[in-house]
Amino acid sequence: MLALLFLFRKTLLKSLPAASSPLSSASAREWDPGVIRPGTRVTLRGLRSQAARNGEAGSVSSYDAGKVRYSVALSSGETLSLSPLNLRQRPAVTLRNLESAGALNGSAGSVVSFDEEKGRYNVHLPAQRRTIALRPGNVLLARGTVARTAGLVREGHNGRWGTVGRYDDAAGRVELRMSAQSTIKVKLENLIV
């Protein structure tokens, strides 16, 4: 019995954020899967009043659910309060299912931007020292990335945000955590960062 209690405690402690984590409060354990986590690298986009800042890099410091704004620390040292629509995550990715450039399958990179018009990610590949445009179906987003669903047959799921989880290679789908109680499985081409 004592061994069982020890195992339960050990499992519970592993699931909690570290004490030094910016998510170590009680509310952090209930972190909304659709909210970008502190420390995530982002690029500013779609700013109108400060259009010259579009393309600047920074990282998320915090999220204010009441105002629906992220506090973003820029490389310049400034901090801005921004709408989620003005941020593009720069998650780590792995390339897969490339036919014309098969040698790049398995390569690691990071999303630089997304071309809405062409429906392509621009992915920087540091090992190859280049950036290439890829369909979402060829880009496996890192676990923990916050992504939006698009192009799903069930219309009620389109446009919803969740956190990328485990990839099921056999099914060709990734788990997307929508809430504490809900996870859906979607194809890579149905996720946009």
N, C-alpha and C positions, 0 to 999 in steps of 0.2 A: 504494500500500500504506500509506504514512504517513497519507494522508487517511482511509483506512478505519479505521486504529487511532485517530486523533483522534476520528472520529465515534462509534466504539464507547465510548471513554472518556467523551465528552460525554454520551452516552445513559445510561451507567452512573451517572455522577455525578448526573444529574437524578433518578434513581430512589431515591437515598439521602436520608435525612432531613438537614436542615440541621444544622450543628454546634451551633447554639443550641437545637435541638429537644430536648425531654425524652426523645425516642426515639432519640438519637444513638448508643447503644451497639450492639454487634454483635447482641445479642438483639433489639433494636428492629427491625432489618431483617427479622426473622422474626416480627414481631408477629402474634399470633393474631387472625384476622379476627373472632372472636367476643368480643373483649375491647374494652371501651370505652376509647378513647384519652385520655391526659392532656389536660386543657384542656376536655373536653366538659362542657357545662352539664347539670346534673341536678337533680331534685327528689327529696327523701326521701319514701318511702312504705312503708307496712306495718310500721313500727316498733312493737313492742309495749311494751318496757320504757321507751321514751322517746316514747310516742305523741304528745306535744305537739310533737315536732319534725317530724312528718309534714307535708309541704307546704313545708318550708324549702328554699331554693335553695343550690346550691354548684357546685363544679366538681371533676372527677376530677383528683387529683394523681398517683396511681400505682396499680398493681395488683400484688398479691402472689399469684402463681399457687399457691404452696404452701398458703396459707391460704384461697384463693378469696375475697379481700376487696379492696375498693377503699379507698384513702385519699381522703377527700373534704374539700376545704377549703370551709367554709361562709362565707356572707356575713358572719357575726358574727366571723370570724377563727379560730374553732375548727376542728380537724381531727378527723374521725371515721373509724374503720375499719368498713366496712359490706359486707354481703353484696350480690351483684348483684341479688337479689330486692328489696332495699330502695331501689333507684335507678330513676328514670324519666328517660331522656334528654329533653332539650328541643331536639331538632334543628330546623334551619330546614327549611321545607317550601314547596312550591308547590302551589296548588290547581288541580285539573283535573277535567274531565268533570262539572261541576255543571250540572244541568238546570234546577232551580227558581231558582237564583241564578247564572245564567250569567255575569253581569257580574263575578263574583268569580274566574272562571277566569283563571289566570296570576298571581293575587295571591300575595304572599309573606307567610309567617307563621312561627310556631313552635309546636310541640306543647307544651301546658301539662300535659295529663294524658290518660289513656285510661280510659274508662268500660268496665270489663270486662263489666258486666251488659248494657249496650246495644251494645257492640262499636263504640264511637265515640271518635274523638280529639276533644279540646277543643283547638282551634287559635286562638291569639291572632293577630289581624290588626292590626298597629300602624297601617297607613294608614287603616283603617276604625274604629279605636279600639273594637274589640269582639272577643269570643271566641265562636266558633261550634262546634257539634258536627258532625263529619263522619265518614262511613264511611272506612275505610282505602283503599278504591278511589279516593277523591277527593283523596288526599294523596300527593304525590310527595316522598318523603324525600330529604334532601340526600345527595350522595355522601359516603361515609365514615361514615354513621350505622350503628350496630350494631343489627340487627333480628333478630327471631325469626320463623321460619316457622310458619304455622298454616293449617289447612283445606286442605292439599294432598291430592291423591288418593293419592300415594305416601306412605303412613304413615311410612316410614323417615326422611323429610325433615322431618316436623312437629316443632316444638319445638326445632329446631336454630338456632344463632346464626351470623350471618355479617355481612359488611360490604357495605353497599349500594354498587353501582357504577353503571355507565352505564345509562340508560333507553333502551330500544328502542321508540320511538314507534310504528313500523309494527307490531311484534309485540304492543305493549301490555304489555311485561314489563320487569322490571329485573333486572340481573345482581346476584347475591348471592354474594360470595366466601366459601366455606365453609372453605377451607384454602389453602395455597400452591399446591396442585395441582388444586383443585376449585372450579368456579363453576357455579351453577345459575341458570336464568332463571325468575322467578316473577311472577305478577300482583301489582299493588299491594295488592289486598285480602287477599293471603296473607302480608303482612308486618306485624308488630306491634313497636313500640319498647318 
